Amino acid sequence: MKRRELEAWLLRCGFVLLPGGSTSHRQYAGHGIKVTVSGHGPQDVGKPLLAGIRRRLRAVNPDFDWRE
C-alpha cells in the first residue's frame, strides 16, 4: 500500500487530519487512536505500520471493519 492510499483510507474511515507542525509527518486522529504517517522516505507503507494500526483499531473497537 502506498502512503497516499493509506491517507485516503484513513479519511474514508472517519479519521481527521490534525493540524500540522513543522515536520513532514501527518497525524490522523479517529476512533480513539492517533496514527502518524511519515512524509518522507519510501512511498510504500511497511507491513508493521499497517499491522500496528489494525491492532490498535481492534483493541479500541473489535467490530471495526478495516477492510473495504
PQR file of N, CA, C, O and H, with PARSE charges and radii, in Angstrom:
ATOM      1  N   MET A   1       0.849  -1.167   0.000 -0.4000 1.5000
ATOM      2  CA  MET A   1       0.000   0.000   0.000 -0.0000 2.0000
ATOM      3  C   MET A   1       0.893   1.228   0.000  0.5500 1.7000
ATOM      4  O   MET A   1       1.893   1.284   0.716 -0.5500 1.4000
ATOM      5  N   LYS A   2       0.532   2.185  -0.791 -0.4000 1.5000
ATOM      6  CA  LYS A   2       1.274   3.442  -0.866 -0.0000 2.0000
ATOM      7  C   LYS A   2       0.825   4.383   0.250  0.5500 1.7000
ATOM      8  O   LYS A   2      -0.264   4.238   0.805 -0.5500 1.4000
ATOM      9  H   LYS A   2      -0.280   2.139  -1.373  0.4000 1.0000
ATOM     10  N   ARG A   3       1.682   5.341   0.562 -0.4000 1.5000
ATOM     11  CA  ARG A   3       1.401   6.296   1.629 -0.0000 2.0000
ATOM     12  C   ARG A   3       0.112   7.086   1.356  0.5500 1.7000
ATOM     13  O   ARG A   3      -0.693   7.285   2.266 -0.5500 1.4000
ATOM     14  H   ARG A   3       2.566   5.458   0.111  0.4000 1.0000
ATOM     15  N   ARG A   4      -0.082   7.527   0.134 -0.4000 1.5000
ATOM     16  CA  ARG A   4      -1.286   8.294  -0.199 -0.0000 2.0000
ATOM     17  C   ARG A   4      -2.541   7.428  -0.130  0.5500 1.7000
ATOM     18  O   ARG A   4      -3.609   7.916   0.243 -0.5500 1.4000
ATOM     19  H   ARG A   4       0.572   7.365  -0.605  0.4000 1.0000
ATOM     20  N   GLU A   5      -2.425   6.164  -0.482 -0.4000 1.5000
ATOM     21  CA  GLU A   5      -3.562   5.255  -0.362 -0.0000 2.0000
ATOM     22  C   GLU A   5      -3.951   5.087   1.100  0.5500 1.7000
ATOM     23  O   GLU A   5      -5.137   5.058   1.428 -0.5500 1.4000
ATOM     24  H   GLU A   5      -1.558   5.768  -0.784  0.4000 1.0000
ATOM     25  N   LEU A   6      -2.953   4.975   1.982 -0.4000 1.5000
ATOM     26  CA  LEU A   6      -3.227   4.856   3.414 -0.0000 2.0000
ATOM     27  C   LEU A   6      -3.925   6.111   3.923  0.5500 1.7000
ATOM     28  O   LEU A   6      -4.892   6.015   4.678 -0.5500 1.4000
ATOM     29  H   LEU A   6      -1.990   4.999   1.715  0.4000 1.0000
ATOM     30  N   GLU A   7      -3.446   7.286   3.520 -0.4000 1.5000
ATOM     31  CA  GLU A   7      -4.061   8.532   3.964 -0.0000 2.0000
ATOM     32  C   GLU A   7      -5.502   8.637   3.474  0.5500 1.7000
ATOM     33  O   GLU A   7      -6.376   9.064   4.228 -0.5500 1.4000
ATOM     34  H   GLU A   7      -2.660   7.363   2.906  0.4000 1.0000
ATOM     35  N   ALA A   8      -5.763   8.259   2.236 -0.4000 1.5000
ATOM     36  CA  ALA A   8      -7.131   8.286   1.697 -0.0000 2.0000
ATOM     37  C   ALA A   8      -8.021   7.306   2.460  0.5500 1.7000
ATOM     38  O   ALA A   8      -9.176   7.616   2.755 -0.5500 1.4000
ATOM     39  H   ALA A   8      -5.053   7.913   1.623  0.4000 1.0000
ATOM     40  N   TRP A   9      -7.487   6.118   2.782 -0.4000 1.5000
ATOM     41  CA  TRP A   9      -8.255   5.120   3.530 -0.0000 2.0000
ATOM     42  C   TRP A   9      -8.600   5.637   4.920  0.5500 1.7000
ATOM     43  O   TRP A   9      -9.725   5.460   5.387 -0.5500 1.4000
ATOM     44  H   TRP A   9      -6.549   5.866   2.543  0.4000 1.0000
ATOM     45  N   LEU A  10      -7.633   6.277   5.586 -0.4000 1.5000
ATOM     46  CA  LEU A  10      -7.881   6.818   6.915 -0.0000 2.0000
ATOM     47  C   LEU A  10      -9.007   7.852   6.879  0.5500 1.7000
ATOM     48  O   LEU A  10      -9.878   7.852   7.748 -0.5500 1.4000
ATOM     49  H   LEU A  10      -6.719   6.420   5.206  0.4000 1.0000
ATOM     50  N   LEU A  11      -8.990   8.729   5.879 -0.4000 1.5000
ATOM     51  CA  LEU A  11     -10.034   9.744   5.761 -0.0000 2.0000
ATOM     52  C   LEU A  11     -11.394   9.107   5.484  0.5500 1.7000
ATOM     53  O   LEU A  11     -12.402   9.545   6.039 -0.5500 1.4000
ATOM     54  H   LEU A  11      -8.282   8.729   5.173  0.4000 1.0000
ATOM     55  N   ARG A  12     -11.436   8.084   4.638 -0.4000 1.5000
ATOM     56  CA  ARG A  12     -12.702   7.398   4.348 -0.0000 2.0000
ATOM     57  C   ARG A  12     -13.245   6.690   5.576  0.5500 1.7000
ATOM     58  O   ARG A  12     -14.459   6.542   5.718 -0.5500 1.4000
ATOM     59  H   ARG A  12     -10.618   7.728   4.187  0.4000 1.0000
ATOM     60  N   CYS A  13     -12.364   6.250   6.463 -0.4000 1.5000
ATOM     61  CA  CYS A  13     -12.781   5.529   7.673 -0.0000 2.0000
ATOM     62  C   CYS A  13     -13.149   6.462   8.813  0.5500 1.7000
ATOM     63  O   CYS A  13     -13.462   5.993   9.907 -0.5500 1.4000
ATOM     64  H   CYS A  13     -11.378   6.370   6.348  0.4000 1.0000
ATOM     65  N   GLY A  14     -13.120   7.758   8.590 -0.4000 1.5000
ATOM     66  CA  GLY A  14     -13.551   8.691   9.620 -0.0000 2.0000
ATOM     67  C   GLY A  14     -12.446   9.348  10.413  0.5500 1.7000
ATOM     68  O   GLY A  14     -12.727  10.044  11.388 -0.5500 1.4000
ATOM     69  H   GLY A  14     -12.866   8.139   7.701  0.4000 1.0000
ATOM     70  N   PHE A  15     -11.204   9.151  10.028 -0.4000 1.5000
ATOM     71  CA  PHE A  15     -10.110   9.829  10.697 -0.0000 2.0000
ATOM     72  C   PHE A  15     -10.042  11.281  10.229  0.5500 1.7000
ATOM     73  O   PHE A  15     -10.492  11.613   9.132 -0.5500 1.4000
ATOM     74  H   PHE A  15     -10.977   8.585   9.235  0.4000 1.0000
ATOM     75  N   VAL A  16      -9.482  12.130  11.064 -0.4000 1.5000
ATOM     76  CA  VAL A  16      -9.363  13.547  10.762 -0.0000 2.0000
ATOM     77  C   VAL A  16      -7.884  13.913  10.754  0.5500 1.7000
ATOM     78  O   VAL A  16      -7.128  13.498  11.632 -0.5500 1.4000
ATOM     79  H   VAL A  16      -9.116  11.860  11.955  0.4000 1.0000
ATOM     80  N   LEU A  17      -7.479  14.690   9.757 -0.4000 1.5000
ATOM     81  CA  LEU A  17      -6.102  15.171   9.688 -0.0000 2.0000
ATOM     82  C   LEU A  17      -5.923  16.269  10.724  0.5500 1.7000
ATOM     83  O   LEU A  17      -6.639  17.271  10.714 -0.5500 1.4000
ATOM     84  H   LEU A  17      -8.093  15.026   9.043  0.4000 1.0000
ATOM     85  N   LEU A  18      -4.963  16.072  11.618 -0.4000 1.5000
ATOM     86  CA  LEU A  18      -4.688  17.058  12.662 -0.0000 2.0000
ATOM     87  C   LEU A  18      -3.837  18.185  12.091  0.5500 1.7000
ATOM     88  O   LEU A  18      -3.101  17.977  11.127 -0.5500 1.4000
ATOM     89  H   LEU A  18      -4.382  15.258  11.627  0.4000 1.0000
ATOM     90  N   PRO A  19      -3.930  19.379  12.677 -0.5600 1.5000
ATOM     91  CA  PRO A  19      -3.114  20.488  12.195  0.2800 2.0000
ATOM     92  C   PRO A  19      -1.635  20.129  12.239  0.5500 1.7000
ATOM     93  O   PRO A  19      -1.157  19.533  13.204 -0.5500 1.4000
ATOM     94  N   GLY A  20      -0.924  20.495  11.190 -0.4000 1.5000
ATOM     95  CA  GLY A  20       0.474  20.126  11.066 -0.0000 2.0000
ATOM     96  C   GLY A  20       1.403  21.031  11.837  0.5500 1.7000
ATOM     97  O   GLY A  20       1.065  22.157  12.200 -0.5500 1.4000
ATOM     98  H   GLY A  20      -1.313  20.979  10.406  0.4000 1.0000
ATOM     99  N   GLY A  21       2.559  20.509  12.070 -0.4000 1.5000
ATOM    100  CA  GLY A  21       3.599  21.279  12.733 -0.0000 2.0000
ATOM    101  C   GLY A  21       4.660  21.643  11.716  0.5500 1.7000
ATOM    102  O   GLY A  21       4.346  21.968  10.571 -0.5500 1.4000
ATOM    103  H   GLY A  21       2.834  19.594  11.775  0.4000 1.0000
ATOM    104  N   SER A  22       5.890  21.591  12.122 -0.4000 1.5000
ATOM    105  CA  SER A  22       6.982  21.979  11.239 -0.0000 2.0000
ATOM    106  C   SER A  22       7.646  20.768  10.591  0.5500 1.7000
ATOM    107  O   SER A  22       8.710  20.893   9.985 -0.5500 1.4000
ATOM    108  H   SER A  22       6.145  21.327  13.052  0.4000 1.0000
ATOM    109  N   THR A  23       7.021  19.593  10.718 -0.4000 1.5000
ATOM    110  CA  THR A  23       7.611  18.396  10.128 -0.0000 2.0000
ATOM    111  C   THR A  23       6.765  17.934   8.947  0.5500 1.7000
ATOM    112  O   THR A  23       5.669  18.447   8.717 -0.5500 1.4000
ATOM    113  H   THR A  23       6.157  19.491  11.211  0.4000 1.0000
ATOM    114  N   SER A  24       7.273  16.980   8.215 -0.4000 1.5000
ATOM    115  CA  SER A  24       6.547  16.459   7.059 -0.0000 2.0000
ATOM    116  C   SER A  24       5.616  15.318   7.446  0.5500 1.7000
ATOM    117  O   SER A  24       4.861  14.830   6.605 -0.5500 1.4000
ATOM    118  H   SER A  24       8.162  16.564   8.402  0.4000 1.0000
ATOM    119  N   HIS A  25       5.656  14.886   8.697 -0.4000 1.5000
ATOM    120  CA  HIS A  25       4.771  13.823   9.153 -0.0000 2.0000
ATOM    121  C   HIS A  25       3.338  14.348   9.253  0.5500 1.7000
ATOM    122  O   HIS A  25       3.112  15.515   9.573 -0.5500 1.4000
ATOM    123  H   HIS A  25       6.269  15.283   9.380  0.4000 1.0000
ATOM    124  N   ARG A  26       2.378  13.466   8.975 -0.4000 1.5000
ATOM    125  CA  ARG A  26       0.975  13.828   9.098 -0.0000 2.0000
ATOM    126  C   ARG A  26       0.347  12.948  10.156  0.5500 1.7000
ATOM    127  O   ARG A  26       0.559  11.736  10.185 -0.5500 1.4000
ATOM    128  H   ARG A  26       2.562  12.518   8.715  0.4000 1.0000
ATOM    129  N   GLN A  27      -0.437  13.582  11.035 -0.4000 1.5000
ATOM    130  CA  GLN A  27      -1.098  12.842  12.098 -0.0000 2.0000
ATOM    131  C   GLN A  27      -2.596  12.850  11.863  0.5500 1.7000
ATOM    132  O   GLN A  27      -3.194  13.876  11.537 -0.5500 1.4000
ATOM    133  H   GLN A  27      -0.609  14.567  11.011  0.4000 1.0000
ATOM    134  N   TYR A  28      -3.185  11.675  12.038 -0.4000 1.5000
ATOM    135  CA  TYR A  28      -4.621  11.490  11.883 -0.0000 2.0000
ATOM    136  C   TYR A  28      -5.169  10.978  13.200  0.5500 1.7000
ATOM    137  O   TYR A  28      -4.539  10.154  13.863 -0.5500 1.4000
ATOM    138  H   TYR A  28      -2.700  10.841  12.302  0.4000 1.0000
ATOM    139  N   ALA A  29      -6.347  11.467  13.580 -0.4000 1.5000
ATOM    140  CA  ALA A  29      -6.995  11.029  14.812 -0.0000 2.0000
ATOM    141  C   ALA A  29      -8.391  10.539  14.476  0.5500 1.7000
ATOM    142  O   ALA A  29      -9.094  11.115  13.645 -0.5500 1.4000
ATOM    143  H   ALA A  29      -6.858  12.137  13.041  0.4000 1.0000
ATOM    144  N   GLY A  30      -8.771   9.465  15.140 -0.4000 1.5000
ATOM    145  CA  GLY A  30     -10.108   8.936  14.962 -0.0000 2.0000
ATOM    146  C   GLY A  30     -10.258   7.606  15.662  0.5500 1.7000
ATOM    147  O   GLY A  30      -9.282   6.879  15.850 -0.5500 1.4000
ATOM    148  H   GLY A  30      -8.200   8.997  15.814  0.4000 1.0000
ATOM    149  N   HIS A  31     -11.476   7.289  16.046 -0.4000 1.5000
ATOM    150  CA  HIS A  31     -11.790   6.010  16.679 -0.0000 2.0000
ATOM    151  C   HIS A  31     -10.960   5.778  17.939  0.5500 1.7000
ATOM    152  O   HIS A  31     -10.685   4.634  18.302 -0.5500 1.4000
ATOM    153  H   HIS A  31     -12.269   7.880  15.893  0.4000 1.0000
ATOM    154  N   GLY A  32     -10.562   6.857  18.602 -0.4000 1.5000
ATOM    155  CA  GLY A  32      -9.837   6.733  19.858 -0.0000 2.0000
ATOM    156  C   GLY A  32      -8.342   6.519  19.731  0.5500 1.7000
ATOM    157  O   GLY A  32      -7.677   6.261  20.734 -0.5500 1.4000
ATOM    158  H   GLY A  32     -10.786   7.786  18.307  0.4000 1.0000
ATOM    159  N   ILE A  33      -7.790   6.619  18.530 -0.4000 1.5000
ATOM    160  CA  ILE A  33      -6.342   6.448  18.357 -0.0000 2.0000
ATOM    161  C   ILE A  33      -5.793   7.554  17.470  0.5500 1.7000
ATOM    162  O   ILE A  33      -6.545   8.249  16.787 -0.5500 1.4000
ATOM    163  H   ILE A  33      -8.330   6.829  17.714  0.4000 1.0000
ATOM    164  N   LYS A  34      -4.483   7.707  17.486 -0.4000 1.5000
ATOM    165  CA  LYS A  34      -3.775   8.604  16.575 -0.0000 2.0000
ATOM    166  C   LYS A  34      -2.842   7.780  15.716  0.5500 1.7000
ATOM    167  O   LYS A  34      -2.233   6.819  16.186 -0.5500 1.4000
ATOM    168  H   LYS A  34      -3.872   7.142  18.040  0.4000 1.0000
ATOM    169  N   VAL A  35      -2.732   8.164  14.446 -0.4000 1.5000
ATOM    170  CA  VAL A  35      -1.857   7.475  13.505 -0.0000 2.0000
ATOM    171  C   VAL A  35      -0.936   8.516  12.889  0.5500 1.7000
ATOM    172  O   VAL A  35      -1.400   9.553  12.415 -0.5500 1.4000
ATOM    173  H   VAL A  35      -3.226   8.945  14.064  0.4000 1.0000
ATOM    174  N   THR A  36       0.357   8.251  12.893 -0.4000 1.5000
ATOM    175  CA  THR A  36       1.330   9.139  12.277 -0.0000 2.0000
ATOM    176  C   THR A  36       1.832   8.496  10.992  0.5500 1.7000
ATOM    177  O   THR A  36       2.307   7.360  10.992 -0.5500 1.4000
ATOM    178  H   THR A  36       0.734   7.409  13.279  0.4000 1.0000
ATOM    179  N   VAL A  37       1.717   9.246   9.894 -0.4000 1.5000
ATOM    180  CA  VAL A  37       2.182   8.781   8.596 -0.0000 2.0000
ATOM    181  C   VAL A  37       3.386   9.637   8.209  0.5500 1.7000
ATOM    182  O   VAL A  37       3.312  10.866   8.202 -0.5500 1.4000
ATOM    183  H   VAL A  37       1.331  10.169   9.895  0.4000 1.0000
ATOM    184  N   SER A  38       4.479   8.980   7.893 -0.4000 1.5000
ATOM    185  CA  SER A  38       5.702   9.682   7.529 -0.0000 2.0000
ATOM    186  C   SER A  38       5.512  10.433   6.223  0.5500 1.7000
ATOM    187  O   SER A  38       4.820   9.960   5.322 -0.5500 1.4000
ATOM    188  H   SER A  38       4.539   7.981   7.899  0.4000 1.0000
ATOM    189  N   GLY A  39       6.121  11.590   6.124 -0.4000 1.5000
ATOM    190  CA  GLY A  39       6.021  12.385   4.912 -0.0000 2.0000
ATOM    191  C   GLY A  39       7.257  12.278   4.051  0.5500 1.7000
ATOM    192  O   GLY A  39       7.369  12.986   3.050 -0.5500 1.4000
ATOM    193  H   GLY A  39       6.683  11.975   6.857  0.4000 1.0000
ATOM    194  N   HIS A  40       8.179  11.425   4.405 -0.4000 1.5000
ATOM    195  CA  HIS A  40       9.409  11.274   3.623 -0.0000 2.0000
ATOM    196  C   HIS A  40       9.798   9.805   3.596  0.5500 1.7000
ATOM    197  O   HIS A  40       9.194   8.979   4.281 -0.5500 1.4000
ATOM    198  H   HIS A  40       8.088  10.850   5.218  0.4000 1.0000
ATOM    199  N   GLY A  41      10.784   9.495   2.820 -0.4000 1.5000
ATOM    200  CA  GLY A  41      11.221   8.105   2.717 -0.0000 2.0000
ATOM    201  C   GLY A  41      10.470   7.373   1.626  0.5500 1.7000
ATOM    202  O   GLY A  41       9.887   8.002   0.744 -0.5500 1.4000
ATOM    203  H   GLY A  41      11.275  10.166   2.264  0.4000 1.0000
ATOM    204  N   PRO A  42      10.476   6.054   1.674 -0.5600 1.5000
ATOM    205  CA  PRO A  42       9.814   5.268   0.633  0.2800 2.0000
ATOM    206  C   PRO A  42       8.308   5.525   0.606  0.5500 1.7000
ATOM    207  O   PRO A  42       7.687   5.773   1.639 -0.5500 1.4000
ATOM    208  N   GLN A  43       7.737   5.463  -0.590 -0.4000 1.5000
ATOM    209  CA  GLN A  43       6.303   5.675  -0.745 -0.0000 2.0000
ATOM    210  C   GLN A  43       5.493   4.502  -0.208  0.5500 1.7000
ATOM    211  O   GLN A  43       4.348   4.680   0.208 -0.5500 1.4000
ATOM    212  H   GLN A  43       8.242   5.262  -1.430  0.4000 1.0000
ATOM    213  N   ASP A  44       6.070   3.316  -0.213 -0.4000 1.5000
ATOM    214  CA  ASP A  44       5.353   2.142   0.286 -0.0000 2.0000
ATOM    215  C   ASP A  44       5.294   2.174   1.810  0.5500 1.7000
ATOM    216  O   ASP A  44       6.282   2.464   2.486 -0.5500 1.4000
ATOM    217  H   ASP A  44       7.000   3.171  -0.551  0.4000 1.0000
ATOM    218  N   VAL A  45       4.102   1.869   2.331 -0.4000 1.5000
ATOM    219  CA  VAL A  45       3.909   1.794   3.778 -0.0000 2.0000
ATOM    220  C   VAL A  45       4.273   0.384   4.205  0.5500 1.7000
ATOM    221  O   VAL A  45       3.833  -0.585   3.587 -0.5500 1.4000
ATOM    222  H   VAL A  45       3.300   1.634   1.782  0.4000 1.0000
ATOM    223  N   GLY A  46       5.057   0.263   5.238 -0.4000 1.5000
ATOM    224  CA  GLY A  46       5.512  -1.038   5.696 -0.0000 2.0000
ATOM    225  C   GLY A  46       4.411  -1.847   6.353  0.5500 1.7000
ATOM    226  O   GLY A  46       3.457  -1.296   6.904 -0.5500 1.4000
ATOM    227  H   GLY A  46       5.414   1.050   5.740  0.4000 1.0000
ATOM    228  N   LYS A  47       4.557  -3.156   6.287 -0.4000 1.5000
ATOM    229  CA  LYS A  47       3.588  -4.057   6.906 -0.0000 2.0000
ATOM    230  C   LYS A  47       3.508  -3.866   8.420  0.5500 1.7000
ATOM    231  O   LYS A  47       2.415  -3.979   8.977 -0.5500 1.4000
ATOM    232  H   LYS A  47       5.331  -3.603   5.840  0.4000 1.0000
ATOM    233  N   PRO A  48       4.612  -3.582   9.109 -0.5600 1.5000
ATOM    234  CA  PRO A  48       4.496  -3.375  10.560  0.2800 2.0000
ATOM    235  C   PRO A  48       3.614  -2.177  10.920  0.5500 1.7000
ATOM    236  O   PRO A  48       2.888  -2.228  11.913 -0.5500 1.4000
ATOM    237  N   LEU A  49       3.666  -1.106  10.134 -0.4000 1.5000
ATOM    238  CA  LEU A  49       2.815   0.055  10.403 -0.0000 2.0000
ATOM    239  C   LEU A  49       1.355  -0.308  10.210  0.5500 1.7000
ATOM    240  O   LEU A  49       0.520   0.029  11.049 -0.5500 1.4000
ATOM    241  H   LEU A  49       4.256  -1.064   9.328  0.4000 1.0000
ATOM    242  N   LEU A  50       1.031  -0.990   9.116 -0.4000 1.5000
ATOM    243  CA  LEU A  50      -0.352  -1.401   8.864 -0.0000 2.0000
ATOM    244  C   LEU A  50      -0.849  -2.356   9.950  0.5500 1.7000
ATOM    245  O   LEU A  50      -1.981  -2.230  10.418 -0.5500 1.4000
ATOM    246  H   LEU A  50       1.709  -1.264   8.434  0.4000 1.0000
ATOM    247  N   ALA A  51      -0.018  -3.294  10.346 -0.4000 1.5000
ATOM    248  CA  ALA A  51      -0.406  -4.241  11.394 -0.0000 2.0000
ATOM    249  C   ALA A  51      -0.645  -3.515  12.718  0.5500 1.7000
ATOM    250  O   ALA A  51      -1.573  -3.854  13.453 -0.5500 1.4000
ATOM    251  H   ALA A  51       0.902  -3.397   9.966  0.4000 1.0000
ATOM    252  N   GLY A  52       0.178  -2.531  13.021 -0.4000 1.5000
ATOM    253  CA  GLY A  52       0.003  -1.766  14.250 -0.0000 2.0000
ATOM    254  C   GLY A  52      -1.286  -0.973  14.252  0.5500 1.7000
ATOM    255  O   GLY A  52      -1.965  -0.897  15.275 -0.5500 1.4000
ATOM    256  H   GLY A  52       0.931  -2.256  12.424  0.4000 1.0000
ATOM    257  N   ILE A  53      -1.634  -0.380  13.119 -0.4000 1.5000
ATOM    258  CA  ILE A  53      -2.889   0.369  13.013 -0.0000 2.0000
ATOM    259  C   ILE A  53      -4.067  -0.575  13.212  0.5500 1.7000
ATOM    260  O   ILE A  53      -4.992  -0.269  13.965 -0.5500 1.4000
ATOM    261  H   ILE A  53      -1.082  -0.442  12.288  0.4000 1.0000
ATOM    262  N   ARG A  54      -4.036  -1.714  12.544 -0.4000 1.5000
ATOM    263  CA  ARG A  54      -5.130  -2.685  12.671 -0.0000 2.0000
ATOM    264  C   ARG A  54      -5.253  -3.204  14.105  0.5500 1.7000
ATOM    265  O   ARG A  54      -6.357  -3.356  14.629 -0.5500 1.4000
ATOM    266  H   ARG A  54      -3.285  -1.963  11.933  0.4000 1.0000
ATOM    267  N   ARG A  55      -4.113  -3.473  14.726 -0.4000 1.5000
ATOM    268  CA  ARG A  55      -4.110  -3.988  16.097 -0.0000 2.0000
ATOM    269  C   ARG A  55      -4.714  -2.952  17.052  0.5500 1.7000
ATOM    270  O   ARG A  55      -5.515  -3.307  17.917 -0.5500 1.4000
ATOM    271  H   ARG A  55      -3.216  -3.350  14.300  0.4000 1.0000
ATOM    272  N   ARG A  56      -4.341  -1.688  16.904 -0.4000 1.5000
ATOM    273  CA  ARG A  56      -4.873  -0.648  17.780 -0.0000 2.0000
ATOM    274  C   ARG A  56      -6.359  -0.412  17.534  0.5500 1.7000
ATOM    275  O   ARG A  56      -7.113  -0.161  18.475 -0.5500 1.4000
ATOM    276  H   ARG A  56      -3.691  -1.400  16.201  0.4000 1.0000
ATOM    277  N   LEU A  57      -6.785  -0.491  16.267 -0.4000 1.5000
ATOM    278  CA  LEU A  57      -8.208  -0.338  15.970 -0.0000 2.0000
ATOM    279  C   LEU A  57      -9.025  -1.471  16.572  0.5500 1.7000
ATOM    280  O   LEU A  57     -10.114  -1.246  17.102 -0.5500 1.4000
ATOM    281  H   LEU A  57      -6.173  -0.695  15.503  0.4000 1.0000
ATOM    282  N   ARG A  58      -8.497  -2.694  16.491 -0.4000 1.5000
ATOM    283  CA  ARG A  58      -9.207  -3.840  17.086 -0.0000 2.0000
ATOM    284  C   ARG A  58      -9.245  -3.733  18.606  0.5500 1.7000
ATOM    285  O   ARG A  58     -10.221  -4.158  19.224 -0.5500 1.4000
ATOM    286  H   ARG A  58      -7.613  -2.877  16.061  0.4000 1.0000
ATOM    287  N   ALA A  59      -8.211  -3.176  19.218 -0.4000 1.5000
ATOM    288  CA  ALA A  59      -8.188  -3.022  20.669 -0.0000 2.0000
ATOM    289  C   ALA A  59      -9.261  -2.031  21.132  0.5500 1.7000
ATOM    290  O   ALA A  59      -9.880  -2.225  22.179 -0.5500 1.4000
ATOM    291  H   ALA A  59      -7.418  -2.830  18.716  0.4000 1.0000
ATOM    292  N   VAL A  60      -9.474  -0.983  20.358 -0.4000 1.5000
ATOM    293  CA  VAL A  60     -10.459   0.028  20.709 -0.0000 2.0000
ATOM    294  C   VAL A  60     -11.865  -0.436  20.357  0.5500 1.7000
ATOM    295  O   VAL A  60     -12.801  -0.247  21.133 -0.5500 1.4000
ATOM    296  H   VAL A  60      -8.971  -0.826  19.508  0.4000 1.0000
ATOM    297  N   ASN A  61     -12.011  -1.048  19.173 -0.4000 1.5000
ATOM    298  CA  ASN A  61     -13.316  -1.479  18.697 -0.0000 2.0000
ATOM    299  C   ASN A  61     -13.159  -2.802  17.958  0.5500 1.7000
ATOM    300  O   ASN A  61     -12.793  -2.802  16.782 -0.5500 1.4000
ATOM    301  H   ASN A  61     -11.251  -1.201  18.542  0.4000 1.0000
ATOM    302  N   PRO A  62     -13.423  -3.918  18.608 -0.5600 1.5000
ATOM    303  CA  PRO A  62     -13.228  -5.228  17.977  0.2800 2.0000
ATOM    304  C   PRO A  62     -14.078  -5.440  16.722  0.5500 1.7000
ATOM    305  O   PRO A  62     -13.731  -6.265  15.876 -0.5500 1.4000
ATOM    306  N   ASP A  63     -15.183  -4.707  16.593 -0.4000 1.5000
ATOM    307  CA  ASP A  63     -16.063  -4.859  15.437 -0.0000 2.0000
ATOM    308  C   ASP A  63     -15.699  -3.955  14.279  0.5500 1.7000
ATOM    309  O   ASP A  63     -16.381  -3.973  13.254 -0.5500 1.4000
ATOM    310  H   ASP A  63     -15.464  -4.037  17.280  0.4000 1.0000
ATOM    311  N   PHE A  64     -14.636  -3.157  14.411 -0.4000 1.5000
ATOM    312  CA  PHE A  64     -14.263  -2.229  13.347 -0.0000 2.0000
ATOM    313  C   PHE A  64     -13.851  -3.007  12.095  0.5500 1.7000
ATOM    314  O   PHE A  64     -13.011  -3.904  12.156 -0.5500 1.4000
ATOM    315  H   PHE A  64     -14.083  -3.143  15.244  0.4000 1.0000
ATOM    316  N   ASP A  65     -14.454  -2.651  10.968 -0.4000 1.5000
ATOM    317  CA  ASP A  65     -14.132  -3.308   9.690 -0.0000 2.0000
ATOM    318  C   ASP A  65     -13.087  -2.449   8.984  0.5500 1.7000
ATOM    319  O   ASP A  65     -13.417  -1.415   8.403 -0.5500 1.4000
ATOM    320  H   ASP A  65     -15.137  -1.922  10.919  0.4000 1.0000
ATOM    321  N   TRP A  66     -11.843  -2.873   9.035 -0.4000 1.5000
ATOM    322  CA  TRP A  66     -10.753  -2.092   8.451 -0.0000 2.0000
ATOM    323  C   TRP A  66     -10.569  -2.387   6.982  0.5500 1.7000
ATOM    324  O   TRP A  66      -9.761  -1.728   6.327 -0.5500 1.4000
ATOM    325  H   TRP A  66     -11.575  -3.712   9.507  0.4000 1.0000
ATOM    326  N   ARG A  67     -11.283  -3.345   6.443 -0.4000 1.5000
ATOM    327  CA  ARG A  67     -11.194  -3.655   5.011 -0.0000 2.0000
ATOM    328  C   ARG A  67     -12.265  -2.893   4.260  0.5500 1.7000
ATOM    329  O   ARG A  67     -13.274  -2.481   4.833 -0.5500 1.4000
ATOM    330  H   ARG A  67     -11.940  -3.880   6.975  0.4000 1.0000
ATOM    331  N   GLU A  68     -12.034  -2.710   2.965 -0.4000 1.5000
ATOM    332  CA  GLU A  68     -13.041  -2.084   2.117 -0.0000 2.0000
ATOM    333  C   GLU A  68     -13.303  -2.954   0.936  0.5500 1.7000
ATOM    334  O   GLU A  68     -14.125  -2.610   0.087 -0.5500 1.4000
ATOM    335  H   GLU A  68     -11.215  -3.045   2.499  0.4000 1.0000
TER
END
